[in-house]
Amino acid sequence: MAAALIKLSDLTVGASATVRKFPAQGAAFIRLREMGLLTGTQVTLVRTAPLGDPLEIKVRGYHLTLRKVDAAHVLVEPAL
């Protein structure tokens, strides 16, 4: 049975997950897809800023910084 989907913004620091659902609209989401954040992509939450926003994730071998509000729209399946 597959793990429950959670928001990318709810991932714990150091945890890895696979992107499962991604909104198909909006300029910010087009930009994120162009940077390699696609369905099926493995991501790792590297760290959060001291106040929790933004988030730094590792995706496709590089580090990407996302606002927490944008990361909340991306659903991921945590790695077991």
The 8 nearest C-alpha neighbors of each residue, nearest first, counted from 0:
[[1, 2, 3, 79, 76, 4, 78, 77],
 [2, 0, 3, 76, 4, 77, 79, 78],
 [1, 3, 76, 4, 0, 77, 79, 78],
 [2, 4, 76, 5, 1, 77, 75, 0],
 [5, 3, 76, 75, 74, 2, 6, 77],
 [4, 6, 74, 75, 7, 76, 3, 9],
 [7, 5, 74, 71, 8, 9, 73, 75],
 [6, 8, 70, 9, 10, 73, 71, 74],
 [7, 9, 71, 70, 6, 10, 67, 54],
 [10, 8, 6, 7, 11, 5, 71, 70],
 [11, 9, 7, 8, 14, 12, 44, 6],
 [12, 10, 14, 13, 9, 44, 8, 15],
 [13, 11, 44, 46, 14, 45, 10, 47],
 [12, 14, 44, 45, 11, 43, 15, 46],
 [15, 13, 11, 12, 43, 44, 10, 16],
 [16, 14, 43, 42, 78, 77, 44, 13],
 [15, 17, 77, 78, 76, 42, 41, 75],
 [16, 18, 41, 76, 75, 40, 39, 42],
 [17, 19, 75, 38, 39, 40, 20, 74],
 [20, 18, 75, 38, 74, 39, 17, 76],
 [21, 19, 74, 73, 18, 38, 22, 75],
 [20, 22, 73, 23, 74, 38, 19, 72],
 [23, 21, 24, 72, 20, 28, 73, 25],
 [24, 22, 21, 28, 25, 29, 20, 32],
 [23, 25, 22, 28, 26, 29, 27, 21],
 [26, 24, 28, 27, 29, 23, 22, 30],
 [25, 27, 29, 28, 30, 24, 31, 23],
 [28, 26, 30, 29, 25, 31, 69, 24],
 [27, 29, 31, 30, 26, 25, 32, 24],
 [28, 30, 26, 32, 31, 27, 33, 25],
 [29, 31, 33, 27, 28, 32, 26, 34],
 [32, 30, 28, 34, 33, 29, 36, 27],
 [33, 31, 36, 35, 29, 34, 30, 37],
 [32, 34, 30, 31, 35, 29, 36, 37],
 [35, 33, 31, 32, 36, 30, 63, 37],
 [36, 34, 32, 33, 37, 31, 59, 58],
 [35, 37, 32, 31, 34, 40, 58, 38],
 [38, 36, 40, 32, 35, 39, 18, 21],
 [37, 39, 18, 19, 40, 20, 21, 36],
 [38, 40, 18, 17, 19, 37, 41, 36],
 [41, 39, 18, 17, 37, 38, 36, 42],
 [40, 42, 17, 16, 18, 58, 39, 15],
 [43, 41, 58, 16, 15, 57, 17, 40],
 [44, 42, 15, 57, 56, 14, 45, 13],
 [43, 45, 56, 12, 13, 46, 14, 55],
 [44, 46, 56, 55, 13, 12, 43, 57],
 [47, 45, 55, 12, 44, 54, 48, 56],
 [46, 48, 54, 51, 55, 53, 52, 49],
 [47, 49, 51, 52, 50, 53, 54, 46],
 [50, 48, 51, 47, 52, 53, 46, 54],
 [49, 51, 48, 52, 47, 53, 54, 67],
 [52, 50, 48, 47, 49, 53, 54, 67],
 [53, 51, 48, 67, 54, 50, 66, 47],
 [52, 54, 66, 65, 67, 48, 47, 51],
 [55, 53, 47, 65, 64, 52, 46, 66],
 [54, 56, 64, 46, 45, 63, 47, 44],
 [57, 55, 44, 45, 63, 43, 62, 58],
 [56, 58, 62, 43, 61, 42, 63, 60],
 [57, 59, 42, 60, 61, 56, 62, 41],
 [58, 60, 61, 57, 35, 41, 42, 40],
 [61, 59, 58, 57, 62, 42, 63, 41],
 [60, 62, 57, 58, 59, 63, 56, 35],
 [63, 61, 57, 56, 58, 55, 64, 60],
 [62, 64, 56, 55, 57, 65, 61, 58],
 [63, 65, 55, 54, 56, 53, 62, 66],
 [66, 64, 54, 53, 67, 70, 55, 63],
 [65, 67, 53, 69, 68, 52, 54, 70],
 [66, 68, 70, 69, 52, 53, 8, 71],
 [67, 69, 71, 66, 70, 72, 8, 65],
 [70, 68, 66, 71, 67, 72, 65, 73],
 [69, 71, 67, 8, 7, 72, 73, 68],
 [72, 70, 8, 6, 68, 69, 73, 7],
 [73, 71, 70, 69, 74, 6, 22, 21],
 [72, 74, 21, 70, 71, 7, 6, 20],
 [75, 73, 6, 20, 5, 19, 7, 4],
 [76, 74, 18, 19, 17, 4, 5, 16],
 [75, 77, 4, 17, 16, 2, 3, 19],
 [78, 76, 16, 15, 75, 79, 17, 2],
 [79, 77, 16, 15, 76, 17, 14, 2],
 [78, 77, 2, 16, 15, 76, 14, 1]]
